[in-house]
Amino acid sequence: MFSTTGYYVYYSGQTADQPVEQWTEDGQPLVPAYSKGRLVKADTLGTVSGIGTCGRVLGVLPADGWTERWSITGKEDDPDGVLTLPVLSWIITSQHKAIAVTADWPEEQLDEYADYNRIDLVPPPGIESPRVVRPETQANKGDETTP
């Protein structure tokens, strides 16, 4: 989860965790009430159990041709069971993550397939898969990983 503030509210019961997008002047967390189309005090949606930390959105970058491949049958080598979605943008968080924002899944495939998992991210033609050096290991040569 991520939010503009770096915090989220968790609830007891059936209410789903919500990102804290703003704070009131007296320090109450404001969360999205999607059905109302506005922010509301967190305690209006349910019994607040606590507040946790999450990634804070630092920015959004264009994806420029990246795609995500998903196995929708549970078999990565099944060419008929692979769904490719365009990556529209990257959300950059304070936790050093780039989160792919993709187009919506075709509704008929969401209903039909329950066993799906991401196979990989595919860079645009002419670009190699990036090498990532984790910030905590930059001083150690050879600690590069490929996502």
N, C-alpha and C positions, 0 to 999 in steps of 0.2 A: 504494500500500500504506500501511497505517497500523497502529499498534500502541499498546499502553498505555505503552511506554517511549520511543517515537520512534525506534526502531532496528529493523533487520531483518538477517537473515543471508543471504548469498548463497553458493551452493555451486558447485563444479565438477562437471561430469557432468550427470546427469539429474534430480537432486534440485531441486525447486522452491524458490524463495526462501521464507523463513519469517519471520514477525514475531517479534521478541524481546519476550516478555510479562513476563519477570522476569529477574533476575540472581542467580547463586549468591553466597554470601558471599565466594568467592575470585574473583568477576568473570566467571564463565562464563555465556554467554547461555543462557536457557531458552526453548525454542520448543514450540509445540503438536505433539504426536504424536497426530493425530486418530484413528488406528486404536486407540490405547491409551487415549484419553480423558484424557490428562494431559500435563503439561509434562515435557520431557526436555532434557538437555544437547544443544546444537546439533550437536556432533560425532558423536552417536549416529545421526543421520539421513543422514550423508554427509560428504564432505570439504569443510570450510568454507574458502571462498576469501577471505571478508572480511565486514565489517559495514558497512552503509550507514545513512543517516538517512532517515526517513520521517515522515509526519505522526503526531503523538501525539494520541490520543483525549482530548478535553477534556470531552465530554459527549454526550448524546443527547437530541434534542427530538422531540416528536410531530409528525407530518406534517399532521394535521387536514384531510384531503380532497384533498391533492395527488395527482396521477397522472403517470405517465410514458407517453409514446406512442412505440412502436417500429415501424419499418417492417420487416416480416418478408419482403417480396418484393423489396426494393431500390427500390421505387417509392413515394415519399412520397404521391403523389396517388391511390393505389389504396386505396379504402375497405375492400376485403376483405383487404388486406394490412397492416392496422394492428392492432397488439396494444396494448391499454391495461392497464397494471398499476397497482395502488394503491401509493402510497408510504407505507410504514408508519411510518418515522421518518427523522430526519436525524442523521447522525453528524457532530459538529463537531470539526475537527482543529486542531492548532497551526499548520497551514499556511494558515489562514483559508479552509478549504474546508468546505462542507456537502455531505456525500455522501448521496445518496438511498438508503435501504434499501427495496427493493421486495419484493412477494410473489414466490414462485418462478414461473418461466415454466411454462406447461402443458407437460408432458413431450412430448406428441405434436407440439407446435410446435417444440420444440428439435430433435427428431429430423428433422423434415421440412424446415425452413428453415435454410439456412446463411448467406444474405445478409441480415443484419439490422443495423440501426443506429438509434440513438435519434433521434427526430424532435424532441421537445421535452418540457419539463416543463409540466404544466398546473396552474395554481393552482385552488383551490376556487372555486365560484361566489361572486361578489361581491367577489373580491380581484383587484386588478390585478397583473400581473407585476411583481415588485419591481425597483427600480432599484438598482444596485450601484455604490458608490463604492469604488474600489480604494484600500487604505490608503496606498500609496506615492504616490498622486496627489491626495489630499484637498485639498491646498493650491491645486491648479489647478482653477478653476471650469470646468465643461463637460466634465470627464473622466468623466462617468457612462456606464455601459454597461448594457444590458439583457441578462440572461443568455439 
